[in-house]
Amino acid sequence: MNSSVGNIGLLNLGLIFIPVLMVISILYWWSLEAGNALYAVARMLGQLLLVGYVLTFIFGTDQSLVVLLVLGVMVVAASWIALGSIKAQRGSIYGHALLAIALGGGAVLFFVTFAVLNLEPWYDARFMIPLAGMIFAGGMNAVSLAAERLHAEVGRGVNYVEARNMACQAALIPVVNSLFAVGLVSLPGMMTGQILSGVSPLVAARYQIMVMCMLFAAAGFSVALFLIWTRRTVERNW
């Protein structure tokens, strides 16, 4: 008996929006930001549909340059978004964030694809793009938290070294908490998806271990590089 989950029909998929609209209705009646929530859901829908078509094309290509171009776009966007919490300083440290996420996350991505998974070819988009997305998103979130905390601490007169340490510690809290919670509080999305598709839970657990380790490493490297490279800019301009 095949217990794996099959394709979701459009009608069945549409049913999931019923509870979503119910929550938005609650926000509306309570005079909260229902419009913003509705816009977020609509944007999510549009973005994922667009990404679905784009990934279909990318997965069908056999060109390493296409994959590298996608990775470049990911890094550029992640670096810009990461500094959204300190927009006034974004211009002066964007280059640092870009290099930190590109090198920190890129090193982890290179190690995973070449040493752990032994991809053949190395630019196999079916693996490279999803893994890069997780890695660069993790680096982006960590750098964002580090930048905001560093700015706050320096702004209240804390010396750079102490502010750097507090920023690094704060930036890694989410990923460290996820290490504590995985398998105990929650089953991560990748592992859940594999189990639903019929993959053995033991195999899914191995992939999830790899994912959790690469996310921790990418966040740690990206934050460390960012904080090191921004020191002169912070001490001079902040």
C-alpha positions in Angstrom: 0.0 0.0 0.0 1.4 3.4 -1.1 0.9 5.8 1.8 2.7 8.8 0.2 0.8 12.0 -0.5 0.0 12.6 -4.2 -0.4 15.8 -6.1 -2.7 18.4 -4.6 -5.6 19.4 -6.9 -6.4 23.1 -7.4 -9.8 22.7 -5.8 -8.3 21.0 -2.8 -5.6 23.6 -2.6 -8.2 26.4 -2.7 -9.8 24.9 0.5 -6.7 26.0 2.6 -7.7 29.6 2.0 -10.9 29.2 4.0 -9.2 29.3 7.5 -6.8 32.0 6.1 -9.8 34.2 5.2 -11.4 33.4 8.6 -8.3 34.7 10.4 -8.2 37.8 8.2 -11.9 38.4 9.0 -11.0 38.3 12.7 -8.3 40.9 12.2 -10.7 43.1 10.3 -13.4 43.0 13.0 -10.8 43.8 15.6 -9.6 46.8 13.6 -6.1 45.3 13.1 -4.0 45.2 10.0 -6.3 42.9 8.0 -5.3 44.6 4.7 -1.7 44.0 5.3 -2.3 40.4 6.1 -4.5 40.0 2.9 -1.7 41.7 0.9 0.9 39.3 2.4 -1.2 36.2 1.5 -1.8 37.5 -2.0 1.9 38.3 -2.5 2.9 34.9 -1.2 0.5 33.3 -3.7 1.8 35.3 -6.6 5.5 34.8 -5.6 5.2 31.1 -5.2 3.3 30.6 -8.5 6.0 32.7 -10.3 8.8 30.8 -8.5 7.2 27.5 -9.5 7.3 28.4 -13.2 10.8 29.9 -12.9 12.2 26.8 -11.1 10.6 24.5 -13.7 12.7 26.3 -16.3 15.8 26.3 -14.2 15.6 22.7 -13.2 15.2 21.8 -16.9 18.4 23.7 -17.9 21.8 22.1 -18.1 23.8 25.4 -17.9 26.0 26.2 -14.9 25.9 29.9 -15.8 22.2 30.0 -15.2 22.5 28.4 -11.8 25.3 30.8 -10.9 23.2 33.7 -12.0 20.4 32.6 -9.8 22.7 32.2 -6.8 24.1 35.7 -7.5 20.5 37.2 -7.4 19.8 35.4 -4.2 22.9 36.8 -2.5 22.3 40.4 -3.7 18.7 40.3 -2.6 19.5 38.6 0.8 22.1 41.2 1.6 19.8 44.1 0.8 16.9 42.7 2.8 19.2 41.8 5.8 19.9 45.5 6.4 16.3 46.6 6.3 16.3 47.1 10.1 19.0 49.8 9.8 18.2 51.5 6.6 20.1 54.7 7.4 23.3 52.8 7.5 22.5 50.3 4.7 24.6 52.1 2.1 27.8 52.2 4.1 27.8 48.5 5.1 25.9 46.8 2.3 29.1 45.6 0.7 30.2 44.0 4.0 26.8 42.2 4.2 27.1 41.1 0.6 30.5 39.6 1.0 29.7 38.0 4.4 26.6 36.2 3.1 28.3 35.3 -0.2 31.5 33.9 1.4 30.0 32.6 4.6 27.0 30.9 3.0 28.9 30.1 -0.2 31.6 28.2 1.6 29.0 26.0 3.4 27.1 25.5 0.2 30.3 24.4 -1.6 31.2 22.0 1.2 27.7 20.4 1.3 27.4 19.9 -2.4 30.9 18.7 -3.0 31.8 16.8 0.2 28.5 15.7 1.7 26.2 15.1 -1.3 28.9 14.7 -4.0 26.6 16.2 -6.6 27.2 15.3 -10.2 27.2 17.6 -11.9 28.0 20.1 -9.2 25.5 22.7 -10.5 22.5 20.3 -10.4 19.8 22.9 -10.0 17.4 20.5 -8.3 19.7 20.4 -5.3 21.8 23.6 -5.6 19.0 26.1 -5.8 16.9 24.8 -2.8 20.0 24.3 -0.6 21.3 27.8 -1.6 18.0 29.3 -0.7 18.0 27.8 2.7 21.6 28.8 3.4 21.5 32.4 2.1 18.1 33.0 3.9 19.7 31.7 7.1 22.7 34.0 6.6 20.4 36.9 5.8 18.3 36.5 9.0 21.4 36.1 11.1 23.2 39.2 9.6 20.0 41.2 10.0 19.7 40.4 13.7 23.4 41.1 14.2 23.3 44.4 12.4 20.3 45.6 14.4 21.8 44.6 17.7 25.2 46.0 16.9 23.6 49.4 15.9 21.6 49.5 19.1 24.5 48.7 21.4 26.9 51.1 19.7 24.2 53.7 19.8 24.0 53.6 23.6 27.7 53.9 24.0 28.9 50.3 24.3 32.4 49.7 23.0 32.7 47.8 19.7 34.1 44.5 21.1 31.3 44.1 23.7 28.7 45.2 21.2 30.1 42.7 18.6 29.8 39.8 21.1 26.3 40.7 22.1 25.3 41.1 18.4 26.8 37.7 17.5 25.1 36.0 20.4 21.7 37.5 19.6 22.0 36.7 15.9 22.5 33.0 16.6 19.6 32.6 19.1 17.0 31.5 16.5 19.2 28.9 14.9 20.5 27.6 18.3 16.9 27.4 19.5 15.9 25.5 16.4 18.7 22.9 17.1 17.2 22.4 20.6 13.6 22.1 19.3 14.1 20.0 16.2 12.5 16.6 16.6 11.2 17.5 20.0 9.0 20.5 19.4 8.7 20.5 15.7 9.4 18.5 12.5 11.2 20.8 10.1 9.6 21.5 6.7 12.2 19.5 4.7 11.9 16.4 6.8 8.1 16.7 6.9 8.0 17.1 3.1 10.1 14.0 2.5 8.1 11.9 4.9 4.8 13.0 3.2 6.4 12.1 -0.2 7.1 8.5 1.1 10.8 8.7 2.0 11.8 6.7 5.0 11.9 8.7 8.3 15.5 7.5 8.9 16.6 8.9 5.5 14.7 12.1 6.0 16.4 12.5 9.4 19.8 12.3 7.8 19.0 15.0 5.4 17.5 17.1 8.1 20.7 16.7 10.2 22.7 18.0 7.2 20.3 20.9 6.8 20.4 21.9 10.5 24.2 21.8 10.5 24.6 23.8 7.3 22.2 26.5 8.6 24.1 26.8 11.9 27.4 27.0 10.1 26.2 29.5 7.4 24.7 31.8 10.0 27.8 31.6 12.2 30.2 32.3 9.4 28.1 35.1 7.8 27.7 36.9 11.1 31.3 36.6 12.1 32.5 37.9 8.8 30.0 40.7 8.8 30.9 41.9 12.3 34.6 41.7 11.6 34.4 43.6 8.3 32.1 46.3 9.7 34.3 47.3 12.6 36.0 50.2 10.9 32.8 51.6 9.5 31.0 51.3 12.8 33.8 53.0 14.8 34.2 55.7 12.2 30.6 56.5 11.3 28.3 55.2 14.0 
